[in-house]
């Protein structure tokens, strides 16, 4: 006899009715970070997307220079409630290398 590993859609241990709802704290952090980024002169006109899961902020998108990337990260880290920051912002002129 064997037991298979659960797939992501299976919930063996309880009610999964609230799994699709985002955490209220994550929504608060997302709104605060987005507000701070849109209010700062350096990051205001950049293409930055903010996502939060378990108080970890993921920054994605394109910025014009390395300074804007750094400022976005610093503003995010200074937001109350942020546990970690994953800054995946790319520079607009950045290209992938050839293989």
N, C-alpha and C positions, 0 to 999 in steps of 0.2 A: 504494500500500500504506500502511496506517496501523496503529498500535498503540493499543488502547484503554487507558484508565487502569484500574489494578487496583481491584477493589471491596474493601471491608473484609474479606471472607471469603477473598480470594485471597492466596496467599503465593508470589510468584515467585522469591524469593531464598533459600529454605532450608526447613528443617524447622520446622513450626509446632506441634509436639507439646507444647512447653513454654509456649506463649503463654497457655493457660488457667490455668496455675498462678500464684498471686500470688507476688511477690518476698518472700523471707524478711525482708529489712530493712523492707519496707513493713508486714508483719504485726507485726514487733517494735515499730515506731513506733506503729501503730494501738493495740496493747495498752497501751503506755506512756501514750499520750495519754488513752485511755479510763480508765486507772487514776488518772491525775492529776485528771481531771475528776470522777470519782466520789469521790475522796478530799478534794476541796476543799469547804468549807462553802458557798461562793457558787454553785457549779455542780452540787452533788450532786443536788438535786431537780429539775433542769431536763431538758427533753426534747432531748438533744443526741445526734446521730448522727455518728460519726467514720468517715471513709473516707480511705484513703491510696493514692496511685498515684504511683510514681516519686518518693517522699519528699515529695510535696506533700499536705498534710492539708486535707481539705474538711470543714468543720463545718456541719451542717445541723440544723434543728429549731427549737424555740421556747424562749425564755427569758423570765423574768418582767420583767426590767429591763435597762437599758443597761449597768449595772455587771456583771451576770452575763455579758453578751456580751463585754465587755472582758476580764474575768478569764479566760474560756474561751480567748480569743485569746492572752493573755499566757502562760497555762499551756502552750498548744500550742507557741508559739514557743520556750519555754524547754526543750522536750523535745529531748534529744540526737538528732541525725540528721535533724531536720526541715529541709527545704530552703525550703519556702514554705507559707503558710497562706491558704486561701480561706475566710473567715468569712462564711457566708450565713445565720447565725442571725437569726431574726426575733423581735421582741417579741410577746408573746401578744395584745396589744391593737392591733397594727399592722394597718391595713386598706389595701387598694389603692385608689388614687384612681379616680374615675369618668372615663370617656372621653367 
